[in-house]
Amino acid sequence: MGNWTANLSTWFVAAVATLLIWTWAADRTRDTREIKGTFSFRSADPKQHFVDPMKPIGITLSVKASPTSIDRIQSLLDEGLIIPTGTAGFPTTAGTYNVMLAYAINNLPQIIATDATVQTSRPESAKVVIGDLTTTQFPLTAKISLAEYESASINPSVVLVTLPTSAIDAMKNLQVEAVVDTKDLSPGKNNAQATLRLPDSVAVKSEQVTFVPDQAIVTFTLRRKTENITLATVPLQIAASPTDLRGFDITIQQDGGVLRDVILIGPPDALKDIESGKFSVAAIVPLNSGDLGSKVAKKAISNWILPPGVSVESVAGKQIVNPEIALKIEPRTSAPIIPEPEIEPALPAPKGP
């Protein structure tokens, strides 16, 4: 009995040892496999620099590694692998770089900690821009949509904004917009939470901007809500002196002479007149003799033909309501003067017999 028990114990230990050795060997066997997922670039110092693009990018990796390591890298790709600035092949200073992805990923700490080697990647590289950020203070202005209101005040009245240094000049004399949605508000006094944004004219991506604080409270008296409509097209009209226009041919090169996707806000009755065709909306491009003489290539809209109380909210998805319009101005060639043909006088009618 004792020998049988001893033999069984010895067999069990040997079996466990064999299993452990087999498991270790299987784990250390390096295989090559293609795996897919996403990765993103990030700044190692987000207060000093931004990176573009920041959104996840799809990638396919050819990885040589043990099964455990391949599974680990697949998990990282499923979660969204992060490549921070300062990784080998991806500097920290401002500039535009072509990052070789397999090289950069092989130098990530979480990849170095495995036995993996990323052999190739698709795409092979990615273009990345690193830009400097500046933090400064800006005042706020209320943007209250679809409403007639009065006595708007904002708390706080100023915020700290971190934005690309290249956009500082564009923000001169501008304010951060505190945007209020009036959809769920009632007439009377309101304390509404507002989201913050830079004006569209600054042309900065929202992910490159941070606000401290990131919200504000706008206090105002709502008189009445308005409505909005979207016009698929609005015609452009040239306004100039008829005398000046005689000498020029003008072509509006803007998308067939119209603006597209124009959102108007105003009283419901006035908007119904527009929708029914009782009122025709137009955007006016002014030209003077100097514009014509210099053959300007672009000129901004000066005003709109709109019913009372109606205003333009956006054009083609942008808050710039008086965009510049592309023009082609050519001097008109004078038509040659063709002399009128001489007409012989009619012969007198013959007299009677």
Disulfide bonds with the S-S distance in Angstrom:
none
